[in-house]
Amino acid sequence: MSKKFEGVYAVLCTPFTRDERIDETALRKHVRFLVDKGKIHGLIPNGSTGEFAALSEAERKTIAEIVIDEVAGKAPVVVGTASVSTKETVMYTRHAANGGADGVMIVAPYYCHPNDEEIFGHYKTIAENSDIEIIIYNNPGTSGVDMQPELIARLAEFERISHVKESSGDMTRAAAIQRLCGDKMRIFCGCDNLSLEMFIMGAVGWVAPPANMIPRLCVELYELGAVKKDFEKAKELYFRLLPLFTLFETTGQYVQLTKAGLEILGRAFGVPRKPLLPPTDEHKQQLKEILATLPN
């Protein structure tokens, strides 16, 4: 029986010290804030916003272990275990499962641009060689691979693959996935600026970088739009949040802006690992003005 994930999942930033070491104290404090005060529904360490591609194997494993330990069963932990190779992805997935994670999230292999059969084989191997719930992640903008609904429907035949984070930005995808998969595939929104539209179309969850900064407002939007179906109130809140979502989407600087936002809010997370640079002064000022209008 597969697990059912739903709600707002914060894809965690990774805090660094000045010498670019993992700041364990800051990470644990952030996890406690999100779970205890933010009332977040789930946490995702080692995702794109967590700079997983810039982390070593040891660092990725350490981060997963810290988050699982600090959460202590209060909320689901879904670890990002993606890699360019199937072998490494299986390794990270097994580590997450053995460490007590509730699930894993895996973007399609990036850089190598695999075709549909190669992608299918990748996820098939992972599903058959691990004992944990898998959220497949379609993000053509960063992976260079766009998993079509027909491929997702094939993957839905595996018991352990019953969730998809859909980040293509194509609003027709949610309907197509539901039509082809029925209740075998649960959809998570992966585009903040389409969150309300995705809830209306039946998304059961939202993987939200802004939840690092404004967890309670993200949870409120989910509750209004996806649970209560109070679309008038949801729309009012959505319009308040839209400037923040738009800044993230138009710049593409999720890591940089999230870390800058946390610093503005008094929760310093350090700077991104190079080659990423901090956001421009103009973008930081925009972010500061937006956050001043939003309680966190």
BELFENBEL-V410937 format. One record per residue. BURIAL is # if it has 16 or more other C-alpha atoms within 10 Angstrom, else .. D_FIRST is the distance of its C-alpha to the first C-alpha in Angstrom with 1 decimal. Layout:
BEGIN
burial:BURIAL d_first:D_FIRST
burial:BURIAL d_first:D_FIRST
END
This chain:
BEGIN
burial:. d_first:0.0
burial:. d_first:3.8
burial:. d_first:6.7
burial:. d_first:9.3
burial:# d_first:12.8
burial:# d_first:16.0
burial:# d_first:19.6
burial:# d_first:22.3
burial:# d_first:21.5
burial:# d_first:24.8
burial:# d_first:25.2
burial:# d_first:27.5
burial:# d_first:31.0
burial:# d_first:32.2
burial:# d_first:35.3
burial:# d_first:38.1
burial:. d_first:41.4
burial:. d_first:44.7
burial:. d_first:44.4
burial:. d_first:40.9
burial:. d_first:39.1
burial:# d_first:35.8
burial:# d_first:36.8
burial:# d_first:34.4
burial:. d_first:36.1
burial:# d_first:35.8
burial:# d_first:32.1
burial:# d_first:31.2
burial:. d_first:33.4
burial:# d_first:31.8
burial:# d_first:28.3
burial:# d_first:29.6
burial:. d_first:31.4
burial:# d_first:28.4
burial:# d_first:26.1
burial:. d_first:28.8
burial:. d_first:31.2
burial:# d_first:29.4
burial:# d_first:26.4
burial:# d_first:24.3
burial:# d_first:20.6
burial:# d_first:19.7
burial:# d_first:21.6
burial:# d_first:21.8
burial:# d_first:24.2
burial:# d_first:25.7
burial:# d_first:25.5
burial:# d_first:28.5
burial:# d_first:30.1
burial:# d_first:29.6
burial:# d_first:31.8
burial:# d_first:29.4
burial:. d_first:31.6
burial:# d_first:34.5
burial:# d_first:32.9
burial:. d_first:33.2
burial:. d_first:30.4
burial:. d_first:31.5
burial:. d_first:31.6
burial:# d_first:28.1
burial:# d_first:26.7
burial:. d_first:28.9
burial:# d_first:27.9
burial:# d_first:24.1
burial:# d_first:25.0
burial:# d_first:27.3
burial:# d_first:25.0
burial:# d_first:22.1
burial:. d_first:24.8
burial:# d_first:26.5
burial:# d_first:23.5
burial:. d_first:22.7
burial:. d_first:19.4
burial:. d_first:21.1
burial:# d_first:19.1
burial:# d_first:16.4
burial:# d_first:18.0
burial:# d_first:17.2
burial:# d_first:19.6
burial:# d_first:21.5
burial:# d_first:21.6
burial:# d_first:23.5
burial:# d_first:26.5
burial:# d_first:28.9
burial:. d_first:27.7
burial:# d_first:24.5
burial:. d_first:25.5
burial:. d_first:25.9
burial:# d_first:22.7
burial:# d_first:20.8
burial:# d_first:23.0
burial:# d_first:22.3
burial:# d_first:18.5
burial:# d_first:18.6
burial:# d_first:21.0
burial:# d_first:18.8
burial:# d_first:15.8
burial:. d_first:18.3
burial:. d_first:20.0
burial:# d_first:17.2
burial:# d_first:16.3
burial:# d_first:13.2
burial:# d_first:13.2
burial:# d_first:16.0
burial:# d_first:18.0
burial:# d_first:20.0
burial:# d_first:22.9
burial:# d_first:24.2
burial:# d_first:26.8
burial:# d_first:30.0
burial:. d_first:33.6
burial:. d_first:33.3
burial:. d_first:32.3
burial:. d_first:30.0
burial:. d_first:29.8
burial:# d_first:26.8
burial:. d_first:26.4
burial:. d_first:26.7
burial:# d_first:24.1
burial:# d_first:21.6
burial:. d_first:22.4
burial:# d_first:22.0
burial:# d_first:18.5
burial:# d_first:17.6
burial:. d_first:19.2
burial:# d_first:17.3
burial:# d_first:13.8
burial:. d_first:15.0
burial:. d_first:16.7
burial:# d_first:14.5
burial:. d_first:11.3
burial:# d_first:10.7
burial:# d_first:9.7
burial:# d_first:12.8
burial:# d_first:14.9
burial:# d_first:17.5
burial:# d_first:20.9
burial:# d_first:23.7
burial:# d_first:27.0
burial:# d_first:29.8
burial:. d_first:32.5
burial:. d_first:31.8
burial:# d_first:30.0
burial:# d_first:32.3
burial:# d_first:29.4
burial:# d_first:28.3
burial:# d_first:25.0
burial:. d_first:25.6
burial:# d_first:23.2
burial:. d_first:23.4
burial:# d_first:22.2
burial:# d_first:19.3
burial:# d_first:18.4
burial:. d_first:18.5
burial:# d_first:16.2
burial:# d_first:13.6
burial:. d_first:13.2
burial:. d_first:11.3
burial:. d_first:7.5
burial:# d_first:8.3
burial:# d_first:11.0
burial:# d_first:10.5
burial:# d_first:13.4
burial:# d_first:17.1
burial:# d_first:20.1
burial:# d_first:22.9
burial:# d_first:26.3
burial:# d_first:28.5
burial:# d_first:30.5
burial:. d_first:30.4
burial:. d_first:29.5
burial:. d_first:29.0
burial:# d_first:25.8
burial:# d_first:23.5
burial:# d_first:24.7
burial:. d_first:24.5
burial:# d_first:20.9
burial:# d_first:19.9
burial:. d_first:22.1
burial:# d_first:20.7
burial:# d_first:17.0
burial:. d_first:16.6
burial:. d_first:13.4
burial:# d_first:11.7
burial:# d_first:13.5
burial:# d_first:14.3
burial:# d_first:17.8
burial:# d_first:19.4
burial:# d_first:23.2
burial:# d_first:25.0
burial:# d_first:28.6
burial:# d_first:30.0
burial:# d_first:32.7
burial:# d_first:30.4
burial:# d_first:28.1
burial:# d_first:29.4
burial:# d_first:29.5
burial:# d_first:25.9
burial:# d_first:24.9
burial:. d_first:27.0
burial:# d_first:25.2
burial:# d_first:21.8
burial:# d_first:20.6
burial:# d_first:18.2
burial:# d_first:19.4
burial:# d_first:22.4
burial:# d_first:22.9
burial:# d_first:26.4
burial:# d_first:29.1
burial:# d_first:31.5
burial:# d_first:29.2
burial:# d_first:30.8
burial:# d_first:34.0
burial:# d_first:33.3
burial:# d_first:29.8
burial:# d_first:30.7
burial:# d_first:32.1
burial:# d_first:29.1
burial:# d_first:26.9
burial:# d_first:29.5
burial:# d_first:29.4
burial:# d_first:25.6
burial:# d_first:25.9
burial:# d_first:28.8
burial:# d_first:27.6
burial:# d_first:23.9
burial:. d_first:23.5
burial:. d_first:26.9
burial:. d_first:28.0
burial:. d_first:31.4
burial:# d_first:32.5
burial:. d_first:36.1
burial:. d_first:35.5
burial:# d_first:32.8
burial:# d_first:35.4
burial:. d_first:38.0
burial:# d_first:35.8
burial:# d_first:34.7
burial:. d_first:38.4
burial:. d_first:39.1
burial:# d_first:36.5
burial:# d_first:37.3
burial:# d_first:40.2
burial:# d_first:37.9
burial:# d_first:35.3
burial:. d_first:38.1
burial:# d_first:39.7
burial:# d_first:36.6
burial:. d_first:36.0
burial:. d_first:39.6
burial:. d_first:40.3
burial:. d_first:37.0
burial:# d_first:37.7
burial:# d_first:34.4
burial:# d_first:34.9
burial:# d_first:38.7
burial:# d_first:38.5
burial:# d_first:35.7
burial:# d_first:37.6
burial:# d_first:40.8
burial:# d_first:39.3
burial:# d_first:38.1
burial:# d_first:41.6
burial:# d_first:43.2
burial:. d_first:41.1
burial:. d_first:42.3
burial:# d_first:39.3
burial:# d_first:40.6
burial:# d_first:38.2
burial:# d_first:40.8
burial:# d_first:41.3
burial:# d_first:39.1
burial:# d_first:39.5
burial:. d_first:42.1
burial:. d_first:42.6
burial:. d_first:41.1
burial:. d_first:43.8
burial:# d_first:43.8
burial:# d_first:44.1
burial:. d_first:47.6
burial:. d_first:49.6
burial:. d_first:49.5
burial:# d_first:45.7
burial:# d_first:45.6
burial:. d_first:48.0
burial:. d_first:46.0
burial:# d_first:42.9
burial:# d_first:45.0
burial:. d_first:46.3
burial:# d_first:43.0
burial:# d_first:41.4
burial:. d_first:44.4
burial:. d_first:43.4
burial:. d_first:39.8
burial:. d_first:39.0
burial:# d_first:36.6
END
